[in-house]
Amino acid sequence: MTGPIVELNSTWVRPRPTEQGLRRDIVLACVLAAWSALTVPLYLRSGIFTEVAPMWLTLASLAITFTASALRRRIPCTVALIITAAFLVNAHFGVPEQLVTSLCLSIALYTVGAWGRQRVRALVMRLVCTAAIVIWCVVWLILASSNVELFPGISRAGVFSAYATVILITVMTNLLNLTLACAVGEASWQWARTRARLEAQGGELERERRTTATQAVVLERLAIARELHDVVAHHISVIGIHAGAARLNLTSDPSKIGPALEHIEEGTSAVVTELRRLVHTLRDPSNGEDGPTVGIAQIPSLVEEAAHIGMDVTTVVVGEPRPVPMLVDVALYRVAQEALTNVRKHAPKRSRVQVIVRFASDAVEVEVVDTSRAMIADRRGRPAHSASTSTGMGLRGMRERIGAVGGTVEAHPGQYSGFVVRAHVPLMKSTGDRDPSTVARQEMA
């Protein structure tokens, strides 16, 4: 046990005992009373007491002692004071019982240390009771030194006589017993405080665990929602454009319906494939496919698909293409995909778009620039076709994805016209999280 032997400045208060604990105190008092019914006749038979107290005083003193013992954890300081006084009365008037009453006194002092709610008062009460018993023993033995019938045969001659040794042994015995009771009580109180602190810390850790688990569930839901948004929004947008083209050509030029339906079929198949991959990964992430099916290397295919629906979009690669970590690879692809989807939704029909992929020695960037000149501002002065004018999920999803891999996303109007979305991710010099299928040198050259 660490810390001070006696704690006086603690603000912790030991909770009151339960009703079951209080009933146990009553049972213990009854057991001690029954035990004294056996010891009193034995003391009378032994002839130790030259003067025996009247029976009414014996019964009254013992009744007070055991009644107080039954209340020891309700009012510990008061009980200790009552039992100490009763013990002194018993010893002074010759009540023929010392064994059980001494035990009651030790239990009372223990209870003050273990259950006293005011620590300073508890310490003072233990010191007062102990000092009263020890002083009484010394005074009584000194006054009784002239009575030769007490301890016959023991010499009383000299300063350090045999009788003085008896006095010293008696004082030491009582002092040791009472001090031990006080120390055990103090240790019990400190142990209870330590246990309460550990329980409080355990409760706090459990609450933190539940909070962390809840946050993990929320983040997982956001990740799933973001993935669904990225996968579905792009392909559904393409399907919608081709479906509209097919409807317009239904009467004017039926020959164009076939290619539009083919694109719709391809888009639908792509959505189903992506959704299956996502569900498969969610069910068993450790038993997934070889790796993500999308990355920077698939950006040209994304641009080609956008061009098929009439967008004026080109790809520009700056720097030497090289492998990038898997998570960065997927995140940058999703940024390009979401930016192109927003352009299709919100930009003028004749918008010109550039998808720029920059490879630097310590970073990689994907930038989508809408160079349209027709800028329609909303009431706050923002361009109407920016990602911020959509549902808000697109731009926030980009920032969440790129932020998760240590990068940043910028989205702002262009210098002269249009809108710019730029994702920048710094790269470590040595990364072990690489996917061989995303070697951009082979796919984008």
Summary of the structure (lengths in Angstrom):
residues: 445
radius of gyration: 44.8
end to end distance: 71.1
largest distance: 139.3
contacts: 1344
relative contact order: 0.07
helix: 65%
strand: 9%
